Amino acid sequence: MPANFPEVWLNRVRTLFTTQDSAPWLDGVEELNTPVFEALEGQAGELNQIHIPTSEFEVDVLVNNTTYPIPEQAYDDDSVTLTLDKYQTKATTISDDTAIGASYPIIDAATKPHLRDINKKKFRKAAHAIAPQTHTVNTPVIEATGDVIGTRKRMTYADLVAMKDAFDKMEAPVEGRRVVLSTDHYNDLLLDRQNFADRLIDHAKGQTVAVIAGFEIHQYVGNPLFTSAGAKKAFGAVEATGDRKASFFFTVENIVKKTGSTKQYFDKADTKNQTNRLNYRHYFIALPVRNKYIGATY
């Protein structure tokens, strides 16, 4: 079947990429409207790249001005080239005995693991990229202040308020503030019935719906690891004693994402080896525009 209809498989995967395994905390984040340039296409070093303008230009505002002509202020900006992260799956082997007939159930059974695991990896990478590296005035990283449990402290309502205060002080936009709670921190808040009661969960749907301390509440299982000293560990690093999964905070307007190409690779069965091989390559990136208006609680 894949030998006869490989394009059906690729179209199915492209459809599934847009309808399943989404990260709701990235919903509403701007998809950059810029073309993707493919460099070294078909070679081992193939890249998907985008070029985006950047600017932190701020206009000086005159109050009760009486001097004319009005002073001039030149606009300035810059541009950066971003290389999208490349995600590749190992080849899945499919015997000719299995791949008979262009059946969608067969297609889904073969392609869904590729889809699921690429999405799982790319969203973990996005979470890691959005969380700040370490504490600064513009990227607050704050330790939770609740009761000690194991090697960490529980998150409390006061910790959300502390991050709100940090965002207020750096004059982050009020609209579009989000927190993506780690599983531990989400469960901590569920236990705090005095402050949250039924605000945190919609019992009818089992989904988070609340905006608390000005942050839209989300949860995720793949949050980045931080050390006990508040430093973010490298992506994919092994968890060590004392490490914690941090909750991360951001403003929607300061995050961008870009989806690049999705490519299918297929080797058809031959007379000697009657097994087909199928795998995928996908490009994606999500990250802050500026190293600002992002935070973490660990």
WOQUI-V111781 format. One record per backbone hydrogen bond with DSSP energy under -0.5 kcal/mol. NH is the residue of the N-H (numbers start at 1). CO is the residue of the C=O. E is the energy in kcal/mol with one decimal. If there is no record, write none. Layout:
nh->(NH | NH)
co->(CO | CO)
e->(E | E)
This chain:
nh->(4 | 5 | 8 | 9 | 10 | 11 | 12 | 13 | 14 | 15 | 16 | 17 | 18 | 18 | 19 | 19 | 20 | 24 | 26 | 27 | 29 | 30 | 32 | 32 | 34 | 37 | 37 | 38 | 39 | 39 | 43 | 46 | 47 | 49 | 49 | 50 | 52 | 54 | 62 | 64 | 68 | 78 | 80 | 82 | 82 | 84 | 84 | 85 | 87 | 87 | 89 | 92 | 94 | 96 | 98 | 99 | 100 | 101 | 103 | 107 | 108 | 109 | 110 | 111 | 112 | 115 | 116 | 117 | 118 | 119 | 120 | 121 | 122 | 123 | 124 | 125 | 126 | 127 | 128 | 129 | 130 | 131 | 136 | 142 | 146 | 149 | 152 | 154 | 159 | 160 | 161 | 162 | 163 | 164 | 165 | 166 | 167 | 168 | 169 | 170 | 171 | 172 | 177 | 178 | 179 | 180 | 181 | 181 | 186 | 187 | 188 | 189 | 190 | 191 | 192 | 192 | 193 | 196 | 197 | 199 | 202 | 203 | 205 | 206 | 207 | 212 | 215 | 216 | 217 | 218 | 220 | 226 | 227 | 230 | 232 | 233 | 237 | 243 | 244 | 246 | 246 | 247 | 248 | 249 | 250 | 251 | 252 | 254 | 255 | 256 | 257 | 258 | 260 | 260 | 263 | 265 | 267 | 268 | 270 | 274 | 275 | 276 | 277 | 278 | 279 | 281 | 282 | 283 | 284 | 285 | 287 | 289 | 292 | 293 | 294 | 295 | 296 | 297 | 298)
co->(1 | 1 | 5 | 5 | 6 | 7 | 8 | 9 | 10 | 11 | 12 | 13 | 14 | 15 | 15 | 16 | 16 | 22 | 23 | 24 | 26 | 255 | 30 | 257 | 32 | 35 | 49 | 36 | 37 | 47 | 40 | 43 | 39 | 37 | 47 | 82 | 80 | 78 | 60 | 62 | 66 | 54 | 52 | 50 | 80 | 48 | 82 | 284 | 85 | 282 | 280 | 278 | 276 | 274 | 95 | 95 | 98 | 99 | 101 | 103 | 104 | 105 | 106 | 107 | 108 | 111 | 112 | 113 | 114 | 115 | 116 | 117 | 118 | 119 | 120 | 121 | 122 | 123 | 124 | 125 | 126 | 127 | 139 | 296 | 154 | 152 | 149 | 147 | 156 | 156 | 157 | 158 | 159 | 160 | 161 | 162 | 163 | 164 | 165 | 166 | 168 | 167 | 174 | 250 | 216 | 248 | 179 | 218 | 182 | 183 | 184 | 185 | 186 | 187 | 188 | 189 | 191 | 192 | 192 | 196 | 207 | 201 | 202 | 202 | 202 | 215 | 212 | 177 | 210 | 179 | 181 | 244 | 231 | 227 | 133 | 225 | 234 | 240 | 226 | 224 | 244 | 297 | 180 | 295 | 178 | 293 | 176 | 251 | 252 | 287 | 30 | 285 | 258 | 283 | 281 | 279 | 277 | 266 | 273 | 272 | 273 | 94 | 267 | 92 | 265 | 263 | 87 | 261 | 85 | 258 | 256 | 254 | 290 | 138 | 138 | 249 | 140 | 247 | 142)
e->(-0.7 | -2.5 | -0.7 | -1.1 | -1.8 | -2.2 | -1.9 | -2.2 | -2.3 | -1.9 | -2.4 | -2.3 | -0.7 | -1.0 | -0.6 | -0.9 | -1.7 | -0.6 | -2.7 | -1.4 | -2.0 | -0.7 | -0.7 | -2.6 | -1.6 | -0.5 | -3.2 | -0.5 | -0.7 | -2.2 | -2.3 | -1.8 | -2.6 | -2.6 | -0.5 | -2.4 | -2.5 | -3.1 | -0.5 | -0.5 | -0.5 | -2.9 | -2.6 | -2.9 | -0.5 | -2.8 | -0.6 | -1.5 | -0.5 | -3.2 | -2.2 | -3.3 | -3.0 | -1.8 | -0.8 | -2.2 | -1.7 | -0.5 | -2.0 | -2.1 | -3.2 | -2.2 | -1.7 | -2.7 | -2.7 | -2.3 | -3.4 | -2.1 | -2.1 | -2.6 | -2.3 | -1.8 | -2.9 | -2.4 | -1.5 | -2.1 | -2.0 | -2.4 | -2.2 | -2.3 | -2.2 | -1.8 | -1.0 | -2.7 | -2.3 | -3.2 | -1.6 | -2.5 | -0.6 | -1.2 | -2.0 | -2.3 | -1.8 | -2.2 | -2.5 | -1.9 | -2.6 | -2.7 | -2.3 | -1.4 | -1.5 | -2.6 | -0.9 | -2.9 | -2.4 | -3.0 | -0.7 | -3.2 | -2.7 | -2.3 | -2.1 | -2.1 | -1.9 | -1.5 | -0.6 | -0.8 | -1.7 | -2.2 | -0.6 | -3.7 | -2.0 | -0.9 | -0.6 | -3.7 | -0.8 | -2.3 | -2.1 | -2.7 | -2.5 | -2.1 | -2.1 | -2.9 | -2.5 | -1.9 | -2.5 | -2.7 | -2.1 | -2.2 | -2.5 | -2.5 | -0.5 | -2.6 | -1.7 | -2.9 | -2.2 | -0.8 | -2.3 | -1.6 | -1.8 | -2.3 | -2.2 | -2.5 | -0.5 | -2.7 | -3.3 | -3.1 | -2.5 | -0.5 | -2.2 | -0.7 | -1.8 | -3.3 | -2.4 | -2.3 | -2.2 | -2.4 | -2.9 | -1.6 | -1.9 | -1.7 | -2.1 | -3.6 | -2.5 | -0.8 | -1.0 | -2.1 | -2.1 | -2.5 | -1.6)
